[in-house]
């Protein structure tokens, strides 16, 4: 899901960079307000976890590869705004040092995986948990949060890819950037995330949330309904 | 969790760090599994040459932007031409260590700057 350089034209990557910068600015204000100083180490470790989990490429046999992102579990444990900071740092380091995701696409990638995804995950978790403290319900809600949020992130990524042929082509009708339109990009990204990568994100989310639910329940953001200010 | 001295690493944090290191050591799974199941690039992350193979040409803009930047450790490797799978696994683990440590450090510092009042 790391869009490389050259797949998005400036008409797409500049607005997405703007949206990401705006969200990051809000995140700074929110994190200052709602994250306790004792959670700083956890935020660092969460970012590192996201970095590492993205290295586990999973194969669709004979097809493409993909991976979990870890944004869902961080959103549940530390809140979606803290996740914006943590996962953006991981993604920017991946782009700058390891060439994973383009430089021009940093805004798009951060928007998709570090802004959009954690908020979807957070709300799906709340929706499915329905304030229950039953371990089974929490586990299921966490799985759904991971599964659906990665799928949604894949879908907006597919839309960004798929609108390229609509926005810009050469005079002779050839693609300028991503050559595949929505009718190809959306099913391709949807199916692989429905059958495999979303399941991986769901399982990672469910098991890590279960661990913290058993060991450090009072410190789970989504169970404290918004952190210490609510 | 009982609140202890803030700066001391507590048991839970130590456990998480150990878990992260174990994960890093296991990252080569992310190389082996795709090889074992004959899976290629992620969708939409093909190189310019691969795109040419897929559609018969390289889109102009893709060509122009695709080499705007050369990352120092591209593809989580220090030597992408090395054919040895063992070496590549080592590079991958090293990349994981460097990347995770850097990510942890930058996030820690950044959140410290944001949160201190």
Interface residues (C-beta under 8 A of the other chain):
Chain A: X1 X2 X3 X4 X5 X6 X7 X9 X28 X31 X32 X35 X36 X37 X38 X40 X41 X42 X43 X44 X45 X46 X47 X48 X49 X50 X51 X52 X53 X55 X56 X57 X58 X59 X60 X61 X62 X63 X64 X65 X66 X67 X82 X85 X86 X89 X90 X93 X94 X95 X96 X97 X98 X99 X100 X102 X103 X104 X157 X161 X168 X170 X174 X175 X176 X177 X178 X179 X180 X185 X188 X189 X192 X215 X216 X218 X219
Chain B: X1 X3 X6 X9 X12 X13 X16 X17 X20 X23 X24 X26 X27 X29 X30 X31 X33 X34 X36 X37 X38 X39 X40 X41 X42 X43 X44 X45 X48 X51 X54 X55 X57 X59 X60 X61 X62 X63 X64 X65 X66 X67 X68 X69 X70 X71 X72 X73 X74 X75 X76 X92 X95 X96 X98 X99 X100 X101 X102 X103 X104 X105 X106 X107 X108 X110 X111 X112 X114 X115 X116 X117
